Each structure stands twice: as C-alpha cells, then as structure tokens.
Amino acid sequence: MPPIVGITANPARPAPLECASVLAERLRGRSVEVRLQAEVARRLGAPGIPDEELGRVNLLVAVGGDGTLLAASRLAAPHGTPILGVHCGGPASFGFMTETNPAVADTALDRALAGDYGVDERMMVACAVYRDDECVGRFSALNDLVISKAALARLVQLRISVNQTFIATYAADGIIVATPTGSTAYNLAAGGPLVHPALQLILLTPICPHTLNVRSLIISDRETIDVLVQTDPRDTPLLTVDGQAGFELHPNDRLRFSRAEFTTRLVVLDGANFYQKLQTRLRLGERFGA
C-alpha cells in the first residue's frame, strides 16, 4: 500500500503555496498518495480534505514558517503523525522549529519516506475551561496558551493555584502557560526563561504584572495549574491557542492547565540543534547596529 502524505502550507504567501504544489507533484510522480489541506488546495485549484482529516496520514509536510508548523501540530499530534517542517516563511520568521528548506525539501522527503530520520518528541500543554462547573472548551498547544486582557486598558485579576495550592493572584495584562518549545516565543518576549525543548515542564509567565515580585514559575509536567478569572464583568479576556485561535472567557471561569496526553512528533534529519538555532536564528548575545 503506497504511503499517504498530507501537505499544509501558509495560504497567504505565494512562496509556500508554490513549494507545496511542486512537492505534491513530485510525490505523485513517485506513486505517493497526496492529500492537500482544504484552503491550500483551493488556492492551487486542486481537490483537498478538511483539516480534521489531514492528520490521519503517514507523514504531514508543513510548508511555511513556525506558525504553519504550530497549526499542523494540532492536527497531527492526536494521531501520532510525524511532521516535516519546510521553512518557507517571511523575513520576520525565525524558522525555529522547521527542519529543512525548499532547496533540499525533495531530498528530505525521500529520506522521510524511506524511514531515514529521527523523531523529536515535543510535549504539549492542554487546557480545559470550566464555566458553572461545566466544561465549555478543551484546547492543546505546542507553544503556549495565553490569557490576555480585553481591548480596554484594565488589568485582569487571575487567581493562580498549583495542585490546588494557592500561589498568588496576579494583576497583569495576562499570563502565558508555555511548553519548553514555546519558551523561545511569547514567553521569551515577556521575560521568561529559555528552556531546552527536551525538558518536561510547564512555564507560567505573567505579562506586564503590576507588582515587581512576580516572576516566571517553572512547574513539573506532572502538576496541574488552576486559574480563576476574577475580572470586571464588562471585560472579555481571551484565551489564545498558539497565537492562532481565540476563545472568549467570562468572569469566574476556571481554567485547568496540564500536560497534554499526546506529543508533537517532529521529523529530524541533519538540521541545526537547539543551541545552534539560538545563535544563528535568535542571534543570542549579539549586538545589533554600530
């Protein structure tokens, strides 16, 4: 039975779409069954499948920047499908999680289809939202889940407990609940620590807290974090999943964060390791300008 490869891409940019089209044609020429994400297929004038089916393949190829790979992770992880990231992002994209680039993507696909690759297992963070003791939403993220304030410039009040032990009530613009993978994203911009992605832990980082003695918490992946939303009824805080999907929160909503039951499985070939990427892509420690 021929392998089945799914392809998703950033549909808003011509370069990822062109790369996805070329890879699809080359795969079909090798008798590989190709399934295109619906919006990508529409842009290319080809048949596609719904997002919820795209993860049910032998290999998922994500063409674009880190955002494309994050979206792919939520489709593939529940099915244990490995993801090959092809960095074809814009100038603002670091490509921190992608493994290859369009120039050598064809060779990378050959190796992946032959089983000549490693797998980097990345933990994910999950969240359940409870309203009046009823679960009204469940989410998972590879990078982070963020509670942020509404458009008005008022702080949100968030009561934080770990394993049902009260920690503090944060008055802040919000909080970031991040994985080690997400430590290089919003967590880093908010002053949180950089963490090697192989570690198993959860980061809790406040966003612009109103007090100086609030810092990031590093929590075991075996523990749970409960957050009670104590905010003005006129406000509508938002839960954001990997910066891509939003869910409106109400006063007195309770959110429980924990390690997700599944992981993101990233295809690893011969790319740069974490520390090389810190230097070459984040330019860690370098001075900019004259």
N, C-alpha and C positions, 0 to 999 in steps of 0.2 A: 504494500500500500504506500503510495507516494506521501512524502511529508506535506503538512499543511502549514503555510507561513502567513501570518497576518501582518499587515503593514498599516501603520498610522503615521501621520505627519502633521506639521503645522500648516493648516489650510490657508492661513492668512498671508503666507510668503511664497513667492514663485520658486525659490531655490529648493526648499524641502519637497514641494509638490513635484518638481521636475525629477529630483533624485528618486522619490518614491515610484514615479512612473517608470524610470529606467530600471530600477531594481525589480519591479514587478514583471517587466518584460523579460529580463534575464532569467528570472526564476521560472517563468512559464516555459522558456526555451529549454529548461532542464527538467521538464515534466514535474515541476513542483506546483501544487495547488496553492493559489494565492487568494487571500481574502482581504479586501480593502475596507478600511473604516469608512462609514457611510458618507461623511462630509468630504473626505479626501476623494472618494470615488465620484461624488457629484461634481467636484471641481475638475476631475480628469475625464468626465464623460464616460464612466465605466460603472458596472454593477458593484454594489457594496453591501455590507451587512451591518446590522445595528451594533452599537457599542457593546451592549451586554453580551453579544456573541463573539466579539473579537478576541477575548481572552481564551477561548476554547480552541486553541491551535497548538501546534508543536513548538513554534517559535514566533515571537512577536517582535517586529522591527519597528523602532520608533525613530523617525527622521525629523530632526529639528534641534531645539535646544533642550535645556533641562526641564522646561515646562512641559514639553511634549512627552518626555520620559516620565515625569510625575503623573501625568494623566494616564499614560499607558500602564503604570504600576497599579493603579486602582482597578484596571480591567483584568490584568494578568495575574496579580498576586493571589486572588481567591482560588485560582485554578492551578497554581504552581507552575505557570508558564514562564520560561526564561525570556528575557528581553535583551535584544541587541540594540544599543543606542548609537545612532549615527549623527554626529554633531554637524548640523547644518543650520545653526542658529544665527541670529543677527549679531551686529557688532557689540551689543550690550550683554550677550550671552556668554557665560563662562564655560559652558560645556563640561561642568564639573563631574557629572555622572555618566556622560556618554563615553563609549569605548572606542569608536572609530570615526572616520570621516568619509565623505563621498568618494574621494580619490582611491581609497582602498576598501570601500564597502563591499565590492564584489568578492574580493578575496576573503574578507571577514565572513561573509555569508557562506562561502564554500566550506570554511573551517567549521562554522557553527552547524551546518547541515551534516557534516561528517562526524560531529561529536568531538571535534578537536578544540575544546575550550574548557575553561573553568567556570564556576558559578560563585558569585559574590552574594551571599545571603544577607539582605538588609532588613532589620526589624522595622516594623511599622507601629504607629500609635493609633489606638481606637478610642472612640468617644460615643457614649450613649447619653442622650438628652432626655431628662425626665421632667414632665410638667403635670402637677397634681397627681403624682405617683404613677403616671402613665408614660411609657417610653414613646417619644414622638419623633425620634430620629436616631439613626446609627451611622457612623462615619469612620473611615480609616484614612490614614495619610502616611506617605513615605517621608515627607519633610516635616510638616508641622500642622497643628490645629491651633487656631488663634481666636481668642475672644477679644473683640475690639469695640470701642465706643461708637455711638451713632454719629451722625454728621455734626450735631451740636457739640460745642467745646466743653462739655461737662465730663468729669472723670466718672469711671464706673467703679462700683464697690463690689469686690469679689472676695468671698469668704473661702479660704483655702484650707482643706484638710488632707492629710496623707494617712491612708489606712485608718480612716475615721478619727484620727487625732488632729485637733485643730492646730493650724500653724499660724495663720495671720489673716487679717482682712486687708487686702490691697486696695488702695485708692490710686488708680492709674488709668492710662489710656487703654489698658488691656493686659493680657498675658499671652505668652507663646508656650505651647506644650510641644516640644520638638524631640525628634529622634536624633541619634548621632549623625545620621545622614543630613538632617536639617540643621545641624549646628553651624554649617557654613552659609546658611541662608538668613532669614529674618532674625533668627536668634543671634547671629554674629553682629548684625547691624544694631541690635538693641543692647549690645554689650555683654552677651552671653559667651561662654567658653567654646573654643574649638575642640571637637571630640573626634577621635578616630572612629570611622563607621563600623568597625568590627566589635566595638564595645556594646554591651547590652544595658542600656539605661535610658531614662527619660529626663529631659531638661525642662525645667519650669522657669521661664524668664519673664519678669514684668516689663511692660512697655511704659517708659517715662513715669515711674512711680512718684507719688507725691512726697515720699519720705526718703531720706538718704540711706537708711539702714536696711533697705530691701535689695537683695541680690538674687542671682540665679540659684535655684536649688537643683542638685543632681540627685535623682531618685532611682532606686533599683527598679529594674523592669518587672520585678515580682510584686511591686506595690501598686496601689491604686490612688488616684488623685481625685478628690471631690471638690467641685467649685459651685458655690451657691451665688447666683446673680442677685445682688442687692443694689438695685439701681432705681433711678427715678422712673415712675410709671410712664412718663412722657418720652423716655428714651427707648430705643430699639437696638440693643447691642447685637453684634453679628458674630456668628461662628463661621470662620473661613477655613476651608479644607485645602491645604497645599496652595493657598493663594488663588484658587481656581473656582471653587464652588462655595456659596454662602447659604447660611440658614439663620433666620431671624430668631432671636431669643427674647423671652419675656421676663419681667421681674419675678423672682423666686424660682426660676428654672434651676434645676440641679444638673450638672454635667459630671459624668464619671469618665475619667481618662485611665487607660491601661494599655499594656502591650497588646497588639493585635494578635489574633490566632494564626495568621499567615504572614509570610515574608515576601518581599520583592526579590526575585532571583535575576541578577544582572549577569549577562554573558561577559566573561573576562578573557581577553586574548593576550596581547603583549603590550597593553597600554601603560601609561604612567601610573605609579602608585599614589596613594593619598598625599604623601609628603612632597612628591614631585609636583603634584597638582596645586598644593598650597603655594609653592614658589612660582610655578610657571603660569598659573591661571589666576590665582588671587594676588600674586606678586607680594606675598607676605614679607613684611620687614623692609620693603624697598621704599626709597624716597622718590617722589614724583616731582618733576619740574626742575628748574635750575636752582 
